[in-house]
Amino acid sequence: MSVDDQTALLYVEEARECLRDFEHALLMLESLPDDPDLVARLFRSAHTLKGNSRIMGYDVIATFTHHLEDLLDLLRNGDLMITQAVADVLLAALDVLKELVGEVSGGEHHDPARYSEAQERVKALKTTLRRSMLPQRPSMKSLAQSATDLSFVDRTDDEAPALDEAQRVAEVVRAAAPVSAPAREPEAPELVRNVPELAPQSPAAEPKREARAAPRDPESSSVRVPIDKLDRLINLTGEVVIAQSMIAQLVTDLTPERVALLQEVVAQMDRHCRELQERMLGARMLPVRNVFARFHRLVRDLSAATGKAIALELSGEDTELDKTVIEKIADPLTHLVRNAVDHGVETPEQRAASGKPAQAKVSLRAYQKGGSIFIEVSDDGRGIDAAKVVKKAKAKGLVRADAQLSDEEAHQLIFQAGFSTADQVTELSGRGVGMDVVKRNVEALKGSIQTESKPGQGTCFRLKLPLTLAILDGLGVRVGSDVFLVPLVSIIESLQPQAGTVSTLPGVGDVVDVRGEYLPLVRLHSAFGLTPQYQRAEHGIVMVLDDGSQKFALHVDELIGQYQVVIKSLETNFCAVPGVAGATVLGDGRVALILDVGQLTALSRNRTAAEGPAHLGLPLLREEVA
Amino acid sequence: MTKLILVVDDSAMVRRHVRLTIEKLGHFVEEASDGTAALESIAKKRPALVISDVNMAPMDGFTLLSKIRATYTREVLPVLMLTTEGGDELKARGKTAGANGWLVKPFDPSRLGDVVNHVLSSAGAGK
């Protein structure tokens, strides 16, 4: 049977969707064991996966799912209740399926040992159940049906009878490697990984564990768009084409009396284009539900591993984010959730001692506010001990021994590379890497992290992310003859400083007094080595910007106007330039560079370093530009 | 003769696979992802044949079949069930409910083609 690439791609996408749905329904079922809808969902997911795998000729997956389905049949008939032991078997089976699907998509290799182990467990559970139910109920429909009969119209069914099944599976397992052939890596770390007592101590095995918890998506370059969304796009495109041809016609034969008509058609086309753009972007947007869903499993596993009782609360799952952001946010979120469970949440004894309910709460919340999406990861655990953090940072030489830090500044320290407050390195997080990576990942998405923590009450990490990475709302500014775009989200205000408000503070550099607040002054022309129209800030314009960790003032010659632009990457077309996030073409054809506000102060410091050491007194909480 | 065929399945992959097979026979294909969408499409496009999966949500294939049969006879709008299950019990249920045929996944594309052509020609003759 031959299928084309597109079909194969659809297969992988749908298989992943089935597995996600399966996992979600299963975890829900643990708390609502009697919900028939959830069982039906489990069944449907497994069923679709089996059918699709057969069509594709992926018999290993089809056979494995087939066994799983038998077990689900028992659930459906009420012969089997979902207990933790049953859920464990199903989840282990699910992990194997994830690996098998991953293998099909060329991503990873499955572990034959784990495959047969899970297979054995599924079968063992089935057998135990069958023996315990006498007289045996005819619930093995799916096995009984596998006969070779052709019913009224159809088909040559070559499915083997039940008894041969086990033997077939063994063969299939042996033949499993050809699903994707590349040489297997050495077995040793895999074996270590399978021995629970050894796994935590083995640093080599650790990254693999993580890789399994959040499977990589080698296939992620496609977006599934609902047909109705697509239809509206096609309609709109049609409207634009009609408007365009009307304009072309009007222009070839333009008389003064037809100018009004032309203006009207242009305005119409303008509206359509804008709507088209918005809807086009909408097609890239996905609900965070898919990312959130995986945390049920993660928290369940972590909860079991640490012996802490934890309830996961999700809200705002329908909040939509750009597909690119969705994909890249999963890892940082995973880390934050692990961190919350490992460091944030206390042991049940500690919680009891401080009068808290034994079951801790970890919540994930997504919502949109203005042009940004916020995702909060919070827990009701012990909170961040600011004094301890500062002590540790001083001991590690991350801040000067005599530095006085506010709580907020202390919280920022945990994002410093090489910082870890855990007294002991534990299995889950606390490997001394992570939070700095989380911060870097979020910043790579043009986002920022805010930390709120109250000792004894819990911690909340708030991620602020842009709605989309493809389009930017920016303010055009001019320096000399060059135009730059400043992202609107970073701008607090713009003003013309009065004479005498700019001064030089020793050790800090130039500052500007904005209603009593002294902000470091960055001159865009000196940051990029340009010739400005106005050398003095008082003659030009000063913009007050927020780079995510501090406010500063940016001196430019003139504000030009607001633009909504499509970001073109400089990196892919040229190379990375410090202080520049990308480029765009303005309506009049001019190229404008988009400023990377977060890098500007550092850039300016480096530029002016020759003139004298710039020193902000406080420890520098932002990353230095390398 | 070119006909319009409605393919109902919750899996886009299966729909595509069936579509490619049927388009090779020179027919047009319309797709629907469940029974509700299928009924809408039937009312609007009047296909000559429906090929439907069983396991779908919110409306499954059997419900779809009974709703179709409430309006159209087997001769006017033939329905082929295409599903992973092949149990006698289900097939009998399908036959009683008014299915013109029962195909089991994975299907052999040339076989599907034969069945489609056969059902279309006998439906045309029966009119």
Interface residues (C-beta under 8 A of the other chain):
Chain A: M1 V3 D4 Q6 T7 L10 Y11 E13 E14 A40 F43 R44 H47 T48 K50 G51 N52 R54 I55 M56 G57 K141 S142 A144 Q145 S146 A147 D149 S151 F152 V153 D154 R155 T156 D157 R224
Chain B: D10 S11 A12 M13 V14 R16 H17 L20 N55 A57 L80 T83 T84 E85 G86 G87 D88 E89 L90 K91 K95 N100 G101 W102 L103 V104 K105 P106 F107 D108 P109 R111 V115
